[in-house]
Amino acid sequence: MKKLLLSVLAAGMLLTACNQAAKQAKIADSTAIQPAAAGSATPAAAAVMPDGPQMKFEYITHDFGKIQEGDKVTYKFNFANTGKSPLIIVDATASCGCTIPTWSKVPIKPGDGGQIIVTFNSAGRKGLQDKMITITANTNPRQNVVHLVGEVLEKK
């Protein structure tokens, strides 16, 4: 009798716990799709706007060819804002500390263009290189990726 009572009690607790987890998941899902409050125009809020900014790159990959170890290479990734509202770049990060991206902090108006300037320092690097630069902005999708590729030859 005790085993039956304990089994029923354990099953009841398990069902209650599962039901509670389902309710919390449902609450989390419903808050994730709530519109942003008025006056909270952040890049995250702007990214869901259907008429938001769009980042269109002239080229998403640049091949710098063959260089000697220790050389520095700089390339300007040109882009345009093809959307209907100002584009704001929040961050640009490279896949390696040897690659440094820089960009303007000024919003880019619809129809205007900008540049992500990327400098790759090949010191201590040899062989084929593919440096990925991830640009985070108030676009949809929120991140755009460009690549700087080439080959670093061993210093003679």
Secondary structure, 3 states (H helix, E strand, C coil): CHHHHHHHHHHHHHHHHHHHHHHHHHHHHHHHCCCCCCCCCCHHHHCCCCCCCCEEECCCEEEEEEEECCCEEEEEEEEEECCCCCECEEEEEECCCCEEEEECCCCECCCCEEEEEEEEECCCCCEEEEEEEEEEECCCCCEEEEEEEEEEECCC
